[in-house]
Amino acid sequence: MKMSTSDVKYSVLDLSPIIEGGSPAQSLQNTLDLGRHAEKWGYTRFWLAEHHNMPGIASSATSVAIGHVAAGTSTIRVGSGGVMLPNHSSLVIAEQFGTLESLFPGRIDLGLGRAPGTDQLTAMALRRTRRTDAQDFPEQLEELRTYFDPSRSEHALPVRAIPGEGLDVPIWLLGSSGYSAQLAGELGLPFSFASHFSPDNTLPAIDLYRRSFKPSEVLSEPYIMVGMNVIAADTDEQAAYLATSMQQSFLGMIRNKRDGLKPPVKNMDELWSPHEKAMLQQQLGSSIIGGRDKVKEKLADFIAETGANEVIVNGQIYDHQERLRSYEIVADIMKDLQN
């Protein structure tokens, strides 16, 4: 399916990166600063991701971070990209996002994933039990939706989500494989695919979502957002240099060494083995890295290939000012593509 670039929205996915030698406090201030700039540059939404036990990510208390950004902005939608539902009770998430929607009406999104977003020991520390896992996701999702809309149940609920009940908080399903794509389609919910770390599954998952889609009270036709890594700079060479921080981050995950976001380096070949390089090139295969012209061409091609209604951009860049510049360039490009 071809999507005209004039119709495509653009959004921000922020992991609130903690740089090497930096602090979570500074990272969360940088997140708010990016949110304010994103609002000014015309981004549709600003999403924060839930991760735990990761020294390089400050957005673990995702709903709190969402409130921080929403309070410091005025119009941009703010939400989760995503909350990992198996880590929580559905009631707690309904109350948290009901509170956010009550504070910032019409601006809150609830993106949900079914992965733990962490290692198994940390997942156990979060959940305190092994009974709830990703296999329970459809049931947890239905429970959550019923807290917001009790009419989904034939019986009066013994427990109510206050705030939450009666509020319209848009729910998205997030995924990096076919499972959530098919579930989102069958439920008629919007779907966001994590192409930024699972590029090989992008087109099959999007196709499965479209084939599975059934119109609902939420959507009459499929709506697809695709997550992507974009590192933009004033030159191709500068962008390639900045992107080495992201590459080092993924290299650390391969080696099970998760540290703060490292400063860029001139030569990654001094850090990775040929095998690790090949693994990273596959995992980061959809990343767009370059100056304005290169990024514009590749973004237009990506949108045409995926038929995405919206792209959500992740930019893991060490220097905050360089990160702002990258998102500014992307916003300028998307405005050009929309004209």
Beta strands, then each sheet from edge to edge (+ up, - down):
strand 1: 9-14
strand 2: 45-48
strand 3: 77-84
strand 4: 108-113
strand 5: 171-175
strand 6: 191-193
strand 7: 224-232
strand 8: 288-290
strand 9: 310-314
sheet 1: 8+ 7+ 6+ 5+ 4+ 3+ 2+ 1+ 9+
end
